[in-house]
Amino acid sequence: MSPLLIPILGICCGLLAIFAGAIFRPWMKLKERQMELDAQNIAEKAAQYAADKGRLEERVAVLERIVTDQGYSLANEIEALRSLPTQPIHEKEVVK
């Protein structure tokens, strides 16, 4: 080994460490910031989904009340009667 090779390797290692610190550290901070933003976006979406779920549960509860209400059953029966074929009224059957 050449005696000059040891200082050159030392200088190269130092430059490599400086270069890695100048490039690697900001890159890691950038990745960390991206992860924080992704986490915030995911949290916002989760909150929106939770709110939507709550609204849907309220609507289902209202629909359940409507369906189980007796008035709904009565309305169905009236609609069923409307769909029956009508019989013509003869003149003899008309009460005077």
Backbone atoms as SQL, in Angstrom:
CREATE TABLE atoms (id INTEGER PRIMARY KEY, chain TEXT, resi INTEGER, resn TEXT, atom TEXT, x REAL, y REAL, z REAL);
INSERT INTO atoms VALUES
  (1, 'A', 1, 'MET', 'N', 0.821, -1.181, 0.000),
  (2, 'A', 1, 'MET', 'CA', 0.000, 0.000, 0.000),
  (3, 'A', 1, 'MET', 'C', 0.863, 1.241, 0.000),
  (4, 'A', 2, 'SER', 'N', 0.399, 2.187, -0.717),
  (5, 'A', 2, 'SER', 'CA', 1.111, 3.454, -0.810),
  (6, 'A', 2, 'SER', 'C', 0.789, 4.295, 0.423),
  (7, 'A', 3, 'PRO', 'N', 1.799, 4.975, 0.979),
  (8, 'A', 3, 'PRO', 'CA', 1.543, 5.817, 2.155),
  (9, 'A', 3, 'PRO', 'C', 0.607, 6.985, 1.811),
  (10, 'A', 4, 'LEU', 'N', 0.496, 7.335, 0.571),
  (11, 'A', 4, 'LEU', 'CA', -0.373, 8.437, 0.160),
  (12, 'A', 4, 'LEU', 'C', -1.840, 7.999, 0.097),
  (13, 'A', 5, 'LEU', 'N', -2.074, 6.701, 0.000),
  (14, 'A', 5, 'LEU', 'CA', -3.429, 6.169, -0.136),
  (15, 'A', 5, 'LEU', 'C', -4.244, 6.363, 1.142),
  (16, 'A', 6, 'ILE', 'N', -3.636, 6.291, 2.294),
  (17, 'A', 6, 'ILE', 'CA', -4.356, 6.413, 3.571),
  (18, 'A', 6, 'ILE', 'C', -4.960, 7.811, 3.728),
  (19, 'A', 7, 'PRO', 'N', -4.231, 8.901, 3.511),
  (20, 'A', 7, 'PRO', 'CA', -4.863, 10.225, 3.635),
  (21, 'A', 7, 'PRO', 'C', -5.947, 10.457, 2.567),
  (22, 'A', 8, 'ILE', 'N', -5.736, 9.912, 1.372),
  (23, 'A', 8, 'ILE', 'CA', -6.739, 10.072, 0.314),
  (24, 'A', 8, 'ILE', 'C', -8.029, 9.357, 0.723),
  (25, 'A', 9, 'LEU', 'N', -7.901, 8.156, 1.261),
  (26, 'A', 9, 'LEU', 'CA', -9.089, 7.442, 1.736),
  (27, 'A', 9, 'LEU', 'C', -9.769, 8.193, 2.874),
  (28, 'A', 10, 'GLY', 'N', -8.985, 8.765, 3.761),
  (29, 'A', 10, 'GLY', 'CA', -9.553, 9.545, 4.874),
  (30, 'A', 10, 'GLY', 'C', -10.326, 10.755, 4.370),
  (31, 'A', 11, 'ILE', 'N', -9.730, 11.460, 3.414),
  (32, 'A', 11, 'ILE', 'CA', -10.400, 12.634, 2.845),
  (33, 'A', 11, 'ILE', 'C', -11.668, 12.210, 2.097),
  (34, 'A', 12, 'CYS', 'N', -11.589, 11.119, 1.349),
  (35, 'A', 12, 'CYS', 'CA', -12.758, 10.628, 0.606),
  (36, 'A', 12, 'CYS', 'C', -13.883, 10.235, 1.562),
  (37, 'A', 13, 'CYS', 'N', -13.539, 9.572, 2.659),
  (38, 'A', 13, 'CYS', 'CA', -14.565, 9.188, 3.638),
  (39, 'A', 13, 'CYS', 'C', -15.205, 10.425, 4.247),
  (40, 'A', 14, 'GLY', 'N', -14.406, 11.438, 4.550),
  (41, 'A', 14, 'GLY', 'CA', -14.939, 12.689, 5.099),
  (42, 'A', 14, 'GLY', 'C', -15.864, 13.384, 4.108),
  (43, 'A', 15, 'LEU', 'N', -15.431, 13.453, 2.847),
  (44, 'A', 15, 'LEU', 'CA', -16.261, 14.082, 1.823),
  (45, 'A', 15, 'LEU', 'C', -17.562, 13.292, 1.617),
  (46, 'A', 16, 'LEU', 'N', -17.440, 11.972, 1.660),
  (47, 'A', 16, 'LEU', 'CA', -18.625, 11.136, 1.516),
  (48, 'A', 16, 'LEU', 'C', -19.603, 11.383, 2.670),
  (49, 'A', 17, 'ALA', 'N', -19.085, 11.515, 3.881),
  (50, 'A', 17, 'ALA', 'CA', -19.943, 11.779, 5.037),
  (51, 'A', 17, 'ALA', 'C', -20.614, 13.142, 4.914),
  (52, 'A', 18, 'ILE', 'N', -19.875, 14.147, 4.464),
  (53, 'A', 18, 'ILE', 'CA', -20.446, 15.492, 4.277),
  (54, 'A', 18, 'ILE', 'C', -21.514, 15.457, 3.191),
  (55, 'A', 19, 'PHE', 'N', -21.197, 14.798, 2.085),
  (56, 'A', 19, 'PHE', 'CA', -22.139, 14.698, 0.972),
  (57, 'A', 19, 'PHE', 'C', -23.408, 13.952, 1.408),
  (58, 'A', 20, 'ALA', 'N', -23.233, 12.857, 2.133),
  (59, 'A', 20, 'ALA', 'CA', -24.382, 12.075, 2.599),
  (60, 'A', 20, 'ALA', 'C', -25.228, 12.904, 3.556),
  (61, 'A', 21, 'GLY', 'N', -24.586, 13.676, 4.429),
  (62, 'A', 21, 'GLY', 'CA', -25.329, 14.529, 5.352),
  (63, 'A', 21, 'GLY', 'C', -26.074, 15.630, 4.622),
  (64, 'A', 22, 'ALA', 'N', -25.469, 16.156, 3.564),
  (65, 'A', 22, 'ALA', 'CA', -26.097, 17.248, 2.817),
  (66, 'A', 22, 'ALA', 'C', -27.250, 16.747, 1.956),
  (67, 'A', 23, 'ILE', 'N', -27.189, 15.522, 1.508),
  (68, 'A', 23, 'ILE', 'CA', -28.233, 14.978, 0.638),
  (69, 'A', 23, 'ILE', 'C', -29.213, 14.110, 1.420),
  (70, 'A', 24, 'PHE', 'N', -28.728, 13.229, 2.238),
  (71, 'A', 24, 'PHE', 'CA', -29.562, 12.238, 2.907),
  (72, 'A', 24, 'PHE', 'C', -30.482, 12.865, 3.964),
  (73, 'A', 25, 'ARG', 'N', -29.965, 13.781, 4.760),
  (74, 'A', 25, 'ARG', 'CA', -30.763, 14.399, 5.823),
  (75, 'A', 25, 'ARG', 'C', -31.966, 15.170, 5.258),
  (76, 'A', 26, 'PRO', 'N', -31.791, 16.057, 4.263),
  (77, 'A', 26, 'PRO', 'CA', -32.977, 16.741, 3.709),
  (78, 'A', 26, 'PRO', 'C', -33.958, 15.767, 3.040),
  (79, 'A', 27, 'TRP', 'N', -33.425, 14.743, 2.420),
  (80, 'A', 27, 'TRP', 'CA', -34.300, 13.754, 1.798),
  (81, 'A', 27, 'TRP', 'C', -35.146, 13.053, 2.852),
  (82, 'A', 28, 'MET', 'N', -34.524, 12.712, 3.979),
  (83, 'A', 28, 'MET', 'CA', -35.262, 12.066, 5.067),
  (84, 'A', 28, 'MET', 'C', -36.314, 13.011, 5.646),
  (85, 'A', 29, 'LYS', 'N', -35.989, 14.297, 5.781),
  (86, 'A', 29, 'LYS', 'CA', -36.965, 15.268, 6.277),
  (87, 'A', 29, 'LYS', 'C', -38.130, 15.412, 5.303),
  (88, 'A', 30, 'LEU', 'N', -37.823, 15.386, 4.012),
  (89, 'A', 30, 'LEU', 'CA', -38.865, 15.458, 2.997),
  (90, 'A', 30, 'LEU', 'C', -39.801, 14.258, 3.101),
  (91, 'A', 31, 'LYS', 'N', -39.251, 13.080, 3.226),
  (92, 'A', 31, 'LYS', 'CA', -40.060, 11.868, 3.350),
  (93, 'A', 31, 'LYS', 'C', -40.911, 11.907, 4.620),
  (94, 'A', 32, 'GLU', 'N', -40.332, 12.393, 5.703),
  (95, 'A', 32, 'GLU', 'CA', -41.070, 12.499, 6.958),
  (96, 'A', 32, 'GLU', 'C', -42.251, 13.466, 6.813),
  (97, 'A', 33, 'ARG', 'N', -42.026, 14.591, 6.158),
  (98, 'A', 33, 'ARG', 'CA', -43.086, 15.577, 5.937),
  (99, 'A', 33, 'ARG', 'C', -44.182, 14.989, 5.039),
  (100, 'A', 34, 'GLN', 'N', -43.800, 14.242, 4.014),
  (101, 'A', 34, 'GLN', 'CA', -44.791, 13.603, 3.143),
  (102, 'A', 34, 'GLN', 'C', -45.643, 12.612, 3.931),
  (103, 'A', 35, 'MET', 'N', -45.022, 11.875, 4.829),
  (104, 'A', 35, 'MET', 'CA', -45.755, 10.925, 5.647),
  (105, 'A', 35, 'MET', 'C', -46.726, 11.649, 6.575),
  (106, 'A', 36, 'GLU', 'N', -46.311, 12.790, 7.135),
  (107, 'A', 36, 'GLU', 'CA', -47.198, 13.571, 7.998),
  (108, 'A', 36, 'GLU', 'C', -48.409, 14.062, 7.217),
  (109, 'A', 37, 'LEU', 'N', -48.182, 14.561, 6.001),
  (110, 'A', 37, 'LEU', 'CA', -49.290, 15.044, 5.176),
  (111, 'A', 37, 'LEU', 'C', -50.229, 13.908, 4.793),
  (112, 'A', 38, 'ASP', 'N', -49.667, 12.750, 4.462),
  (113, 'A', 38, 'ASP', 'CA', -50.500, 11.586, 4.151),
  (114, 'A', 38, 'ASP', 'C', -51.347, 11.185, 5.356),
  (115, 'A', 39, 'ALA', 'N', -50.756, 11.227, 6.535),
  (116, 'A', 39, 'ALA', 'CA', -51.492, 10.873, 7.751),
  (117, 'A', 39, 'ALA', 'C', -52.628, 11.864, 7.996),
  (118, 'A', 40, 'GLN', 'N', -52.387, 13.154, 7.747),
  (119, 'A', 40, 'GLN', 'CA', -53.445, 14.152, 7.909),
  (120, 'A', 40, 'GLN', 'C', -54.574, 13.914, 6.916),
  (121, 'A', 41, 'ASN', 'N', -54.224, 13.617, 5.664),
  (122, 'A', 41, 'ASN', 'CA', -55.247, 13.347, 4.650),
  (123, 'A', 41, 'ASN', 'C', -56.076, 12.127, 5.012),
  (124, 'A', 42, 'ILE', 'N', -55.428, 11.101, 5.499),
  (125, 'A', 42, 'ILE', 'CA', -56.137, 9.884, 5.885),
  (126, 'A', 42, 'ILE', 'C', -57.068, 10.171, 7.062),
  (127, 'A', 43, 'ALA', 'N', -56.597, 10.976, 8.020),
  (128, 'A', 43, 'ALA', 'CA', -57.435, 11.316, 9.167),
  (129, 'A', 43, 'ALA', 'C', -58.658, 12.122, 8.725),
  (130, 'A', 44, 'GLU', 'N', -58.475, 13.051, 7.784),
  (131, 'A', 44, 'GLU', 'CA', -59.602, 13.834, 7.285),
  (132, 'A', 44, 'GLU', 'C', -60.614, 12.943, 6.570),
  (133, 'A', 45, 'LYS', 'N', -60.125, 12.022, 5.757),
  (134, 'A', 45, 'LYS', 'CA', -61.031, 11.108, 5.056),
  (135, 'A', 45, 'LYS', 'C', -61.784, 10.226, 6.048),
  (136, 'A', 46, 'ALA', 'N', -61.094, 9.773, 7.079),
  (137, 'A', 46, 'ALA', 'CA', -61.752, 8.939, 8.088),
  (138, 'A', 46, 'ALA', 'C', -62.854, 9.726, 8.790),
  (139, 'A', 47, 'ALA', 'N', -62.598, 10.998, 9.070),
  (140, 'A', 47, 'ALA', 'CA', -63.625, 11.833, 9.698),
  (141, 'A', 47, 'ALA', 'C', -64.820, 12.027, 8.764),
  (142, 'A', 48, 'GLN', 'N', -64.547, 12.222, 7.475),
  (143, 'A', 48, 'GLN', 'CA', -65.640, 12.374, 6.513),
  (144, 'A', 48, 'GLN', 'C', -66.458, 11.086, 6.413),
  (145, 'A', 49, 'TYR', 'N', -65.796, 9.950, 6.383),
  (146, 'A', 49, 'TYR', 'CA', -66.502, 8.676, 6.311),
  (147, 'A', 49, 'TYR', 'C', -67.339, 8.454, 7.572),
  (148, 'A', 50, 'ALA', 'N', -66.802, 8.839, 8.708),
  (149, 'A', 50, 'ALA', 'CA', -67.550, 8.686, 9.957),
  (150, 'A', 50, 'ALA', 'C', -68.796, 9.565, 9.939),
  (151, 'A', 51, 'ALA', 'N', -68.671, 10.796, 9.438),
  (152, 'A', 51, 'ALA', 'CA', -69.824, 11.691, 9.351),
  (153, 'A', 51, 'ALA', 'C', -70.851, 11.132, 8.374),
  (154, 'A', 52, 'ASP', 'N', -70.396, 10.631, 7.227),
  (155, 'A', 52, 'ASP', 'CA', -71.305, 10.033, 6.253),
  (156, 'A', 52, 'ASP', 'C', -72.010, 8.818, 6.842),
  (157, 'A', 53, 'LYS', 'N', -71.275, 8.027, 7.580),
  (158, 'A', 53, 'LYS', 'CA', -71.853, 6.838, 8.205),
  (159, 'A', 53, 'LYS', 'C', -72.937, 7.252, 9.189),
  (160, 'A', 54, 'GLY', 'N', -72.677, 8.297, 9.961),
  (161, 'A', 54, 'GLY', 'CA', -73.668, 8.779, 10.918),
  (162, 'A', 54, 'GLY', 'C', -74.935, 9.252, 10.223),
  (163, 'A', 55, 'ARG', 'N', -74.771, 10.004, 9.126),
  (164, 'A', 55, 'ARG', 'CA', -75.942, 10.478, 8.378),
  (165, 'A', 55, 'ARG', 'C', -76.722, 9.313, 7.789),
  (166, 'A', 56, 'LEU', 'N', -76.009, 8.320, 7.261),
  (167, 'A', 56, 'LEU', 'CA', -76.690, 7.159, 6.697),
  (168, 'A', 56, 'LEU', 'C', -77.436, 6.368, 7.777),
  (169, 'A', 57, 'GLU', 'N', -76.839, 6.252, 8.953),
  (170, 'A', 57, 'GLU', 'CA', -77.515, 5.543, 10.041),
  (171, 'A', 57, 'GLU', 'C', -78.790, 6.275, 10.439),
  (172, 'A', 58, 'GLU', 'N', -78.752, 7.613, 10.464),
  (173, 'A', 58, 'GLU', 'CA', -79.946, 8.389, 10.782),
  (174, 'A', 58, 'GLU', 'C', -81.031, 8.167, 9.729),
  (175, 'A', 59, 'ARG', 'N', -80.645, 8.163, 8.468),
  (176, 'A', 59, 'ARG', 'CA', -81.619, 7.963, 7.391),
  (177, 'A', 59, 'ARG', 'C', -82.230, 6.572, 7.452),
  (178, 'A', 60, 'VAL', 'N', -81.411, 5.567, 7.749),
  (179, 'A', 60, 'VAL', 'CA', -81.928, 4.204, 7.868),
  (180, 'A', 60, 'VAL', 'C', -82.909, 4.123, 9.035),
  (181, 'A', 61, 'ALA', 'N', -82.593, 4.796, 10.131),
  (182, 'A', 61, 'ALA', 'CA', -83.504, 4.789, 11.282),
  (183, 'A', 61, 'ALA', 'C', -84.845, 5.415, 10.913),
  (184, 'A', 62, 'VAL', 'N', -84.818, 6.501, 10.160),
  (185, 'A', 62, 'VAL', 'CA', -86.064, 7.137, 9.722),
  (186, 'A', 62, 'VAL', 'C', -86.839, 6.192, 8.815),
  (187, 'A', 63, 'LEU', 'N', -86.159, 5.564, 7.875),
  (188, 'A', 63, 'LEU', 'CA', -86.832, 4.618, 6.987),
  (189, 'A', 63, 'LEU', 'C', -87.426, 3.443, 7.763),
  (190, 'A', 64, 'GLU', 'N', -86.711, 2.972, 8.766),
  (191, 'A', 64, 'GLU', 'CA', -87.246, 1.878, 9.586),
  (192, 'A', 64, 'GLU', 'C', -88.509, 2.308, 10.304),
  (193, 'A', 65, 'ARG', 'N', -88.520, 3.546, 10.815),
  (194, 'A', 65, 'ARG', 'CA', -89.732, 4.041, 11.477),
  (195, 'A', 65, 'ARG', 'C', -90.886, 4.139, 10.490),
  (196, 'A', 66, 'ILE', 'N', -90.599, 4.591, 9.271),
  (197, 'A', 66, 'ILE', 'CA', -91.652, 4.723, 8.269),
  (198, 'A', 66, 'ILE', 'C', -92.212, 3.359, 7.909),
  (199, 'A', 67, 'VAL', 'N', -91.330, 2.406, 7.689),
  (200, 'A', 67, 'VAL', 'CA', -91.772, 1.075, 7.267),
  (201, 'A', 67, 'VAL', 'C', -92.549, 0.374, 8.376),
  (202, 'A', 68, 'THR', 'N', -92.145, 0.540, 9.609),
  (203, 'A', 68, 'THR', 'CA', -92.823, -0.148, 10.706),
  (204, 'A', 68, 'THR', 'C', -94.052, 0.609, 11.174),
  (205, 'A', 69, 'ASP', 'N', -94.255, 1.810, 10.701),
  (206, 'A', 69, 'ASP', 'CA', -95.430, 2.592, 11.066),
  (207, 'A', 69, 'ASP', 'C', -96.669, 1.990, 10.407),
  (208, 'A', 70, 'GLN', 'N', -97.781, 1.987, 11.116),
  (209, 'A', 70, 'GLN', 'CA', -99.016, 1.426, 10.577),
  (210, 'A', 70, 'GLN', 'C', -99.535, 2.249, 9.399),
  (211, 'A', 71, 'GLY', 'N', -99.247, 3.524, 9.368),
  (212, 'A', 71, 'GLY', 'CA', -99.692, 4.364, 8.271),
  (213, 'A', 71, 'GLY', 'C', -99.107, 3.906, 6.948),
  (214, 'A', 72, 'TYR', 'N', -97.919, 3.418, 6.983),
  (215, 'A', 72, 'TYR', 'CA', -97.278, 2.922, 5.763),
  (216, 'A', 72, 'TYR', 'C', -98.022, 1.693, 5.260),
  (217, 'A', 73, 'SER', 'N', -98.399, 0.831, 6.169),
  (218, 'A', 73, 'SER', 'CA', -99.145, -0.366, 5.793),
  (219, 'A', 73, 'SER', 'C', -100.477, 0.030, 5.182),
  (220, 'A', 74, 'LEU', 'N', -101.134, 0.999, 5.778),
  (221, 'A', 74, 'LEU', 'CA', -102.407, 1.474, 5.259),
  (222, 'A', 74, 'LEU', 'C', -102.232, 2.074, 3.872),
  (223, 'A', 75, 'ALA', 'N', -101.178, 2.847, 3.674),
  (224, 'A', 75, 'ALA', 'CA', -100.913, 3.436, 2.366),
  (225, 'A', 75, 'ALA', 'C', -100.678, 2.349, 1.321),
  (226, 'A', 76, 'ASN', 'N', -100.000, 1.297, 1.680),
  (227, 'A', 76, 'ASN', 'CA', -99.782, 0.179, 0.755),
  (228, 'A', 76, 'ASN', 'C', -101.099, -0.492, 0.378),
  (229, 'A', 77, 'GLU', 'N', -101.959, -0.674, 1.361),
  (230, 'A', 77, 'GLU', 'CA', -103.244, -1.291, 1.082),
  (231, 'A', 77, 'GLU', 'C', -104.085, -0.423, 0.144),
  (232, 'A', 78, 'ILE', 'N', -104.059, 0.886, 0.349),
  (233, 'A', 78, 'ILE', 'CA', -104.795, 1.800, -0.532),
  (234, 'A', 78, 'ILE', 'C', -104.240, 1.716, -1.944),
  (235, 'A', 79, 'GLU', 'N', -102.919, 1.722, -2.087),
  (236, 'A', 79, 'GLU', 'CA', -102.303, 1.618, -3.416),
  (237, 'A', 79, 'GLU', 'C', -102.648, 0.289, -4.077),
  (238, 'A', 80, 'ALA', 'N', -102.730, -0.776, -3.294),
  (239, 'A', 80, 'ALA', 'CA', -103.097, -2.085, -3.846),
  (240, 'A', 80, 'ALA', 'C', -104.528, -2.060, -4.365),
  (241, 'A', 81, 'LEU', 'N', -105.415, -1.368, -3.648),
  (242, 'A', 81, 'LEU', 'CA', -106.800, -1.258, -4.108),
  (243, 'A', 81, 'LEU', 'C', -106.892, -0.437, -5.392),
  (244, 'A', 82, 'ARG', 'N', -106.076, 0.557, -5.509),
  (245, 'A', 82, 'ARG', 'CA', -106.078, 1.375, -6.720),
  (246, 'A', 82, 'ARG', 'C', -105.628, 0.572, -7.939),
  (247, 'A', 83, 'SER', 'N', -104.780, -0.382, -7.726),
  (248, 'A', 83, 'SER', 'CA', -104.269, -1.144, -8.860),
  (249, 'A', 83, 'SER', 'C', -105.208, -2.270, -9.297),
  (250, 'A', 84, 'LEU', 'N', -106.265, -2.543, -8.525),
  (251, 'A', 84, 'LEU', 'CA', -107.226, -3.575, -8.920),
  (252, 'A', 84, 'LEU', 'C', -108.018, -3.077, -10.123),
  (253, 'A', 85, 'PRO', 'N', -108.397, -3.995, -11.007),
  (254, 'A', 85, 'PRO', 'CA', -109.200, -3.570, -12.163),
  (255, 'A', 85, 'PRO', 'C', -110.578, -3.091, -11.698),
  (256, 'A', 86, 'THR', 'N', -111.024, -2.019, -12.288),
  (257, 'A', 86, 'THR', 'CA', -112.322, -1.472, -11.913),
  (258, 'A', 86, 'THR', 'C', -113.418, -2.172, -12.698),
  (259, 'A', 87, 'GLN', 'N', -114.546, -2.345, -12.053),
  (260, 'A', 87, 'GLN', 'CA', -115.692, -2.977, -12.706),
  (261, 'A', 87, 'GLN', 'C', -116.624, -1.874, -13.191),
  (262, 'A', 88, 'PRO', 'N', -117.104, -1.997, -14.402),
  (263, 'A', 88, 'PRO', 'CA', -118.018, -0.959, -14.911),
  (264, 'A', 88, 'PRO', 'C', -119.336, -0.978, -14.155),
  (265, 'A', 89, 'ILE', 'N', -119.877, 0.181, -13.937),
  (266, 'A', 89, 'ILE', 'CA', -121.166, 0.299, -13.254),
  (267, 'A', 89, 'ILE', 'C', -122.254, 0.280, -14.312),
  (268, 'A', 90, 'HIS', 'N', -123.186, -0.622, -14.142),
  (269, 'A', 90, 'HIS', 'CA', -124.316, -0.714, -15.069),
  (270, 'A', 90, 'HIS', 'C', -125.398, 0.240, -14.618),
  (271, 'A', 91, 'GLU', 'N', -126.217, 0.662, -15.539),
  (272, 'A', 91, 'GLU', 'CA', -127.265, 1.610, -15.231),
  (273, 'A', 91, 'GLU', 'C', -128.284, 1.031, -14.264),
  (274, 'A', 92, 'LYS', 'N', -128.453, -0.263, -14.269),
  (275, 'A', 92, 'LYS', 'CA', -129.439, -0.896, -13.395),
  (276, 'A', 92, 'LYS', 'C', -128.954, -0.847, -11.941),
  (277, 'A', 93, 'GLU', 'N', -127.671, -0.863, -11.731),
  (278, 'A', 93, 'GLU', 'CA', -127.133, -0.904, -10.380),
  (279, 'A', 93, 'GLU', 'C', -127.100, 0.458, -9.723),
  (280, 'A', 94, 'VAL', 'N', -127.309, 1.504, -10.484),
  (281, 'A', 94, 'VAL', 'CA', -127.259, 2.842, -9.920),
  (282, 'A', 94, 'VAL', 'C', -128.511, 3.055, -9.085),
  (283, 'A', 95, 'VAL', 'N', -128.323, 3.429, -7.893),
  (284, 'A', 95, 'VAL', 'CA', -129.445, 3.654, -6.967),
  (285, 'A', 95, 'VAL', 'C', -130.000, 5.038, -7.214),
  (286, 'A', 96, 'LYS', 'N', -131.326, 5.117, -7.360),
  (287, 'A', 96, 'LYS', 'CA', -131.947, 6.419, -7.616),
  (288, 'A', 96, 'LYS', 'C', -132.598, 6.959, -6.402);
